[in-house]
């Protein structure tokens, strides 16, 4: 009876975690809570004390505050789920047939190229024509920064949050053809992979070479262990933890260890199993990612204390640059790439899908959130700039969600009316 109750509770938790709508709203709630807790006078000092409390790993030089553990530690679970999902998609999913996935894959690249251009343009305009000296721009805190410093945030608006974009689809796109969801899923999956590459290439400071030998050894050990008939999970956990430590010591962002081991997990049935291990492991880890890692990360990521949290924040070149990049740059990059690839590259959209049908989903891709928050913490050393960047991601993501929600709702009503009309014509015949 106790076991049945326990598994019953676990089944409910898994259902909540598998719901794009519920898990997305939970993460949004934690993000808003972090912003309030860090700026309401009654909770500011307590929240800051918790976030800055250091926790060290014995016998290592790893000593991080709790806020950084949420970013560098817990978020590894999310990236492990991303890695497992990518492996399955590349093997048997939407990315297994490159020709069929060519348009959304190209759109993911286009959707990552235009936003940095808009971000740099906005920050350049502020630094050229703003009230500060030429080449410098004033941010919301009153501090003056060179254009080169602000430009370091170019990668912040490149990412799409797959969980939130699918949440918007689940809420507002009922009745739309599955090809639109498949397009968004493929695009966001490739976007995740490209974001991982951006973090690895531009936000890593490589240290001694021998740490990379350790990473290779951990990768080989993981690949061997997860292919055994009976997987020795305690040993697998130790290897995974060691891979994280090696990544940290090598100067590569340690969350990428999750992507690495995820991509090394078998994605086809083996040893007479009915489902691939990558798929099963992803399903088991999803509740921890959606209901633990991401909410806590969002809480601390937005938990930035601003000197003045007011409408003046909306005049910051960093905030406006990120809003323009995510809300305008993302859909423009996606739609422009879709138009070029279908008109000049000989590629085709899924059957029954027209170019204009993609626009509402393209707007949903402006929801940055998770990875954009992470890049914002990596791009700027200055805490005020980092805080303003994360505030900009939050505001831009909410605006993109609102716009895409309205457009998807209208699109869904149009499809339902069209379907009703077709049914009536069929009945008359």
C-alpha positions as CSV (number, residue, x, y, z in Angstrom):
1,X,0.0,0.0,0.0
2,X,2.8,2.4,0.9
3,X,4.7,1.5,-2.3
4,X,1.5,2.1,-4.4
5,X,1.0,5.5,-2.7
6,X,4.6,6.4,-3.3
7,X,4.5,5.4,-7.0
8,X,1.2,7.2,-7.3
9,X,2.7,10.4,-6.1
10,X,5.7,9.9,-8.4
11,X,3.3,9.4,-11.4
12,X,1.6,12.6,-10.6
13,X,4.9,14.5,-10.4
14,X,6.0,13.0,-13.7
15,X,2.7,14.1,-15.3
16,X,3.3,17.7,-14.0
17,X,6.9,17.7,-15.3
18,X,5.8,16.4,-18.7
19,X,3.2,19.2,-19.1
20,X,4.9,22.0,-21.0
21,X,2.3,24.4,-19.6
22,X,2.6,23.6,-15.9
23,X,6.4,23.3,-15.8
24,X,6.8,26.5,-17.8
25,X,4.5,28.5,-15.5
26,X,6.3,27.1,-12.5
27,X,9.6,28.3,-13.8
28,X,8.2,31.7,-14.7
29,X,6.8,31.9,-11.1
30,X,10.2,31.2,-9.6
31,X,11.8,33.8,-11.9
32,X,9.4,36.5,-10.8
33,X,9.8,35.4,-7.2
34,X,13.6,35.8,-7.5
35,X,13.2,39.3,-8.9
36,X,10.9,40.3,-6.0
37,X,12.9,38.6,-3.2
38,X,16.0,40.4,-4.3
39,X,14.5,43.8,-4.4
40,X,11.8,43.9,-1.7
41,X,13.4,45.6,1.3
42,X,12.0,43.0,3.8
43,X,13.7,40.0,1.9
44,X,16.7,41.6,0.1
45,X,19.3,40.9,2.8
46,X,18.2,37.3,3.6
47,X,18.0,36.4,-0.1
48,X,21.4,37.8,-0.8
49,X,22.9,36.0,2.3
50,X,21.5,32.7,1.0
51,X,22.7,33.3,-2.5
52,X,26.2,34.3,-1.4
53,X,26.7,31.4,1.2
54,X,29.7,29.4,0.0
55,X,29.7,25.6,-0.3
56,X,33.0,23.9,-1.1
57,X,33.8,20.4,-2.5
58,X,36.2,18.7,-0.1
59,X,39.7,18.0,-1.4
60,X,39.3,20.4,-4.4
61,X,39.5,24.1,-5.0
62,X,35.9,24.2,-6.0
63,X,34.2,26.7,-3.6
64,X,31.1,28.4,-5.0
65,X,28.2,30.4,-3.5
66,X,24.8,28.8,-3.6
67,X,23.6,31.1,-6.4
68,X,26.5,29.8,-8.6
69,X,25.8,26.2,-7.6
70,X,22.3,26.6,-9.0
71,X,23.8,27.8,-12.3
72,X,26.9,25.6,-12.5
73,X,25.6,22.5,-10.6
74,X,21.8,22.1,-10.8
75,X,21.6,23.3,-14.3
76,X,23.8,20.4,-15.4
77,X,20.6,18.2,-15.0
78,X,18.9,20.4,-17.6
79,X,21.8,20.1,-20.0
80,X,21.9,16.3,-19.4
81,X,18.3,16.1,-20.5
82,X,19.1,18.4,-23.5
83,X,22.0,16.0,-24.4
84,X,19.8,12.9,-24.1
85,X,17.1,14.6,-26.2
86,X,19.5,15.7,-28.8
87,X,21.0,12.2,-29.1
88,X,17.5,10.6,-29.6
89,X,16.5,13.3,-32.1
90,X,19.7,12.8,-34.1
91,X,19.2,9.1,-34.2
92,X,15.5,8.4,-34.6
93,X,13.7,11.8,-34.2
94,X,13.2,14.9,-36.2
95,X,16.9,15.4,-37.0
96,X,17.4,11.8,-38.2
97,X,16.4,12.9,-41.7
98,X,18.4,16.0,-42.5
99,X,16.5,16.7,-45.7
100,X,13.1,16.7,-44.0
101,X,14.5,18.9,-41.1
102,X,16.5,21.1,-43.4
103,X,14.2,24.2,-43.3
104,X,13.8,24.4,-39.5
105,X,17.5,23.6,-39.0
106,X,18.4,26.5,-41.3
107,X,15.9,28.7,-39.6
108,X,17.6,27.9,-36.2
109,X,20.9,29.3,-37.7
110,X,19.2,32.3,-39.1
111,X,17.3,32.9,-35.9
112,X,20.7,33.0,-34.0
113,X,22.5,35.3,-36.5
114,X,20.1,38.3,-36.7
115,X,19.5,39.0,-32.9
116,X,23.2,39.8,-32.2
117,X,23.2,42.3,-35.1
118,X,20.2,44.1,-33.6
119,X,21.7,44.0,-30.1
120,X,24.9,45.5,-31.3
121,X,23.1,48.1,-33.4
122,X,21.0,49.3,-30.5
123,X,23.9,49.5,-28.1
124,X,26.0,51.2,-30.7
125,X,23.3,53.8,-31.3
126,X,23.2,54.6,-27.5
127,X,27.0,54.9,-27.3
128,X,27.1,57.1,-30.4
129,X,24.1,59.4,-29.9
130,X,23.4,59.0,-26.2
131,X,24.0,61.5,-23.4
132,X,27.4,60.1,-22.5
133,X,30.7,60.8,-24.3
134,X,31.0,59.3,-27.8
135,X,31.8,55.6,-27.6
136,X,30.2,55.3,-24.2
137,X,26.7,54.6,-23.0
138,X,24.9,55.1,-19.7
139,X,23.0,52.2,-18.3
140,X,20.1,52.2,-15.8
141,X,22.3,52.3,-12.7
142,X,23.9,55.5,-13.9
143,X,27.2,53.9,-14.7
144,X,28.9,54.7,-18.0
145,X,30.4,51.8,-20.1
146,X,32.3,51.7,-23.4
147,X,30.5,50.2,-26.4
148,X,33.1,47.4,-26.4
149,X,32.0,46.4,-22.9
150,X,28.3,46.4,-23.8
151,X,29.0,44.4,-27.0
152,X,30.2,41.5,-24.9
153,X,26.5,40.6,-24.4
154,X,26.0,39.9,-28.1
155,X,25.3,36.2,-27.6
156,X,22.6,36.7,-24.9
157,X,19.6,37.0,-27.3
158,X,20.7,34.0,-29.5
159,X,18.9,31.2,-27.5
160,X,15.3,30.0,-27.6
161,X,13.8,28.3,-24.5
162,X,12.2,25.2,-25.8
163,X,10.2,24.6,-22.7
164,X,8.6,28.0,-22.6
165,X,8.0,28.2,-26.4
166,X,6.2,24.9,-26.2
167,X,4.3,26.1,-23.2
168,X,2.9,29.0,-25.3
169,X,2.0,26.6,-28.1
170,X,0.2,24.3,-25.6
171,X,-1.8,27.2,-24.2
172,X,-2.7,29.0,-27.3
173,X,-2.2,26.8,-30.3
174,X,-4.9,24.1,-29.7
175,X,-6.3,22.9,-33.1
176,X,-3.2,23.9,-35.1
177,X,-1.6,21.2,-37.3
178,X,1.1,19.1,-35.7
179,X,3.5,20.2,-38.4
180,X,3.8,23.6,-36.7
181,X,4.7,22.0,-33.4
182,X,7.2,19.7,-35.2
183,X,8.8,22.8,-36.9
184,X,9.2,24.5,-33.6
185,X,10.5,21.4,-31.8
186,X,13.1,20.8,-34.5
187,X,14.2,24.5,-34.6
188,X,14.4,24.8,-30.8
189,X,16.4,21.5,-30.6
190,X,19.0,22.7,-33.1
191,X,19.0,26.1,-31.3
192,X,19.9,24.2,-28.1
193,X,22.8,22.5,-29.8
194,X,24.1,25.8,-31.3
195,X,23.8,27.5,-27.9
196,X,25.9,24.8,-26.4
197,X,28.5,25.4,-29.1
198,X,28.4,29.2,-28.5
199,X,29.0,28.7,-24.7
200,X,31.8,26.2,-25.4
201,X,33.6,28.5,-27.9
202,X,33.1,32.0,-26.5
203,X,32.5,31.6,-22.8
204,X,35.3,29.1,-21.8
205,X,38.7,30.1,-20.6
206,X,40.8,26.9,-21.2
207,X,43.2,25.8,-18.5
208,X,45.9,23.0,-18.4
209,X,45.7,20.4,-21.1
210,X,45.7,17.4,-18.8
211,X,42.2,18.2,-17.6
212,X,41.0,17.4,-21.1
213,X,42.6,14.0,-20.8
214,X,40.4,13.5,-17.7
215,X,37.3,14.6,-19.6
216,X,38.1,12.1,-22.4
217,X,38.6,9.4,-19.9
218,X,35.3,10.1,-18.2
219,X,33.5,10.2,-21.5
220,X,35.0,6.8,-22.5
221,X,34.0,5.3,-19.1
222,X,30.5,6.7,-19.3
223,X,30.0,5.4,-22.9
224,X,31.2,1.9,-21.7
225,X,29.2,1.8,-18.5
226,X,25.8,2.8,-20.0
227,X,26.1,0.1,-22.6
228,X,26.4,-2.7,-20.1
229,X,23.5,-5.1,-19.7
230,X,23.2,-4.2,-16.0
231,X,24.3,-0.5,-15.6
232,X,26.3,0.0,-12.4
233,X,24.5,3.3,-11.4
234,X,26.7,4.2,-8.4
235,X,29.8,4.0,-10.7
236,X,28.0,5.9,-13.4
237,X,27.1,8.7,-11.0
238,X,30.8,8.9,-9.9
239,X,31.9,9.2,-13.5
240,X,29.4,11.9,-14.2
241,X,30.5,13.9,-11.2
242,X,34.1,13.5,-12.2
243,X,33.3,14.7,-15.7
244,X,31.7,17.8,-14.2
245,X,34.8,18.5,-12.0
246,X,37.1,18.0,-15.0
247,X,35.1,20.4,-17.1
248,X,35.2,22.9,-14.3
249,X,38.9,22.6,-13.8
250,X,39.5,22.7,-17.6
251,X,37.8,26.1,-17.8
252,X,34.9,24.8,-19.9
253,X,31.4,25.7,-18.4
254,X,30.7,22.5,-16.3
255,X,27.1,22.2,-17.3
256,X,28.3,21.1,-20.7
257,X,29.4,17.9,-19.1
258,X,25.7,17.0,-19.1
259,X,25.4,17.5,-22.9
260,X,28.6,15.4,-23.4
261,X,27.5,12.3,-21.5
262,X,24.0,12.7,-22.8
263,X,25.2,12.5,-26.4
264,X,27.2,9.4,-25.5
265,X,24.2,7.5,-24.2
266,X,22.7,4.7,-26.5
267,X,19.7,5.9,-28.4
268,X,18.7,2.6,-30.0
269,X,17.3,-0.5,-28.3
270,X,19.9,-2.9,-26.9
271,X,20.0,-6.1,-24.8
272,X,16.4,-6.9,-25.8
273,X,15.0,-3.7,-24.3
274,X,11.8,-2.2,-25.7
275,X,12.8,1.5,-25.6
276,X,16.2,3.2,-26.1
277,X,18.1,4.1,-23.0
278,X,18.5,7.7,-23.9
279,X,14.7,8.1,-24.1
280,X,14.2,6.2,-20.8
281,X,16.8,8.2,-18.9
282,X,15.4,11.5,-20.3
283,X,11.9,10.6,-19.0
284,X,13.3,9.7,-15.6
285,X,15.4,12.9,-15.3
286,X,12.7,15.2,-16.7
287,X,10.9,15.8,-13.3
288,X,14.2,16.8,-11.7
289,X,15.0,19.1,-14.5
290,X,11.6,20.8,-14.9
291,X,10.6,20.9,-11.2
292,X,13.9,21.3,-9.4
293,X,16.9,22.4,-11.5
294,X,15.2,25.0,-13.7
295,X,13.0,26.7,-11.1
296,X,15.8,27.0,-8.6
297,X,18.1,28.3,-11.4
298,X,15.5,30.8,-12.5
299,X,15.1,32.0,-8.8
300,X,18.7,32.9,-8.5
301,X,19.2,34.0,-12.1
302,X,16.7,36.7,-11.7
303,X,17.4,37.3,-8.1
304,X,19.5,40.4,-8.8
305,X,19.3,43.5,-6.5
306,X,19.1,46.7,-8.5
307,X,20.0,50.1,-7.1
308,X,16.8,51.4,-8.7
309,X,14.2,48.9,-10.0
310,X,11.9,51.3,-11.9
311,X,10.7,52.2,-15.4
312,X,14.2,53.7,-15.9
313,X,15.4,50.1,-16.4
314,X,13.5,50.1,-19.7
315,X,15.8,52.9,-21.1
316,X,19.0,50.8,-20.5
317,X,20.7,50.1,-23.8
318,X,21.4,46.6,-22.7
319,X,17.7,45.9,-21.8
320,X,16.4,47.6,-25.0
321,X,19.0,45.8,-27.1
322,X,18.0,42.4,-25.8
323,X,14.3,43.2,-26.2
324,X,14.8,44.3,-29.8
325,X,17.0,41.3,-30.5
326,X,14.6,38.6,-29.1
327,X,11.3,40.1,-29.9
328,X,12.2,41.4,-33.4
329,X,15.5,39.8,-34.4
330,X,14.4,36.2,-33.7
331,X,11.3,36.1,-35.9
332,X,12.9,38.2,-38.6
333,X,15.9,35.8,-38.8
334,X,13.7,32.8,-38.9
335,X,11.2,34.1,-41.5
336,X,14.0,35.5,-43.7
337,X,15.8,32.2,-43.6
338,X,12.6,30.2,-44.3
339,X,11.9,32.5,-47.3
340,X,15.4,32.2,-48.8
341,X,15.7,28.4,-48.3
342,X,12.2,27.7,-49.8
343,X,12.6,30.1,-52.7
344,X,16.2,29.8,-53.7
345,X,17.6,26.6,-52.1
346,X,15.0,24.2,-53.4
347,X,13.9,23.2,-49.8
348,X,10.3,22.6,-48.9
349,X,8.1,23.0,-45.8
350,X,6.1,20.1,-44.4
351,X,3.0,19.3,-46.5
352,X,0.1,21.7,-46.0
353,X,2.4,24.3,-44.2
354,X,2.7,27.7,-45.8
355,X,5.4,30.3,-45.1
356,X,3.1,32.7,-43.3
357,X,1.9,29.9,-41.0
358,X,5.4,29.9,-39.4
359,X,5.3,33.5,-38.1
360,X,3.4,33.0,-34.8
361,X,5.8,30.1,-33.9
362,X,8.8,32.2,-35.0
363,X,7.6,34.9,-32.5
364,X,7.5,32.3,-29.8
365,X,11.2,31.6,-30.5
366,X,11.9,35.1,-29.0
367,X,11.4,33.5,-25.6
368,X,15.0,33.3,-24.4
369,X,14.9,32.5,-20.7
370,X,17.1,29.6,-19.5
371,X,20.1,29.6,-21.8
372,X,19.9,33.4,-22.3
373,X,20.0,33.8,-18.5
374,X,23.0,31.6,-18.3
375,X,24.9,33.5,-21.1
376,X,24.0,36.8,-19.4
377,X,25.8,35.7,-16.2
378,X,28.8,34.6,-18.4
379,X,29.0,37.6,-20.7
380,X,29.4,40.4,-18.2
381,X,31.7,40.6,-15.2
382,X,30.0,43.7,-13.9
383,X,27.1,42.6,-11.7
384,X,24.9,45.6,-12.7
385,X,25.3,44.9,-16.4
386,X,24.7,41.2,-15.8
387,X,21.6,42.0,-13.8
388,X,20.2,44.4,-16.4
389,X,20.9,41.8,-19.1
390,X,18.9,39.2,-17.1
391,X,16.1,41.7,-16.5
392,X,16.1,42.4,-20.3
393,X,15.8,38.6,-21.0
394,X,12.8,38.3,-18.6
395,X,11.0,41.3,-20.1
396,X,11.8,40.3,-23.7
397,X,10.6,36.7,-23.1
398,X,7.3,37.9,-21.6
399,X,6.7,40.3,-24.5
400,X,7.5,37.5,-27.1
401,X,5.2,35.1,-25.2
402,X,2.4,37.7,-25.2
403,X,2.8,38.5,-28.9
404,X,3.1,34.8,-30.0
405,X,0.2,33.9,-27.7
406,X,-2.1,36.4,-29.4
407,X,-1.0,35.4,-32.9
408,X,-1.2,31.7,-32.2
409,X,-4.7,32.1,-30.7
410,X,-5.9,33.9,-33.8
411,X,-4.2,31.4,-36.1
412,X,-5.9,28.5,-34.2
413,X,-9.3,30.1,-34.5
414,X,-8.8,30.5,-38.2
415,X,-7.8,26.9,-38.6
416,X,-10.9,25.8,-36.6
417,X,-13.2,27.9,-38.7
418,X,-11.6,26.5,-41.9
419,X,-12.0,22.9,-40.6
420,X,-15.7,23.6,-39.6
421,X,-16.3,25.0,-43.1
422,X,-14.8,21.9,-44.8
423,X,-16.9,19.6,-42.6
424,X,-20.1,21.4,-43.6
425,X,-19.2,21.2,-47.3
426,X,-18.5,17.5,-47.0
427,X,-21.9,17.0,-45.2
428,X,-23.7,18.9,-48.0
429,X,-22.1,16.6,-50.6
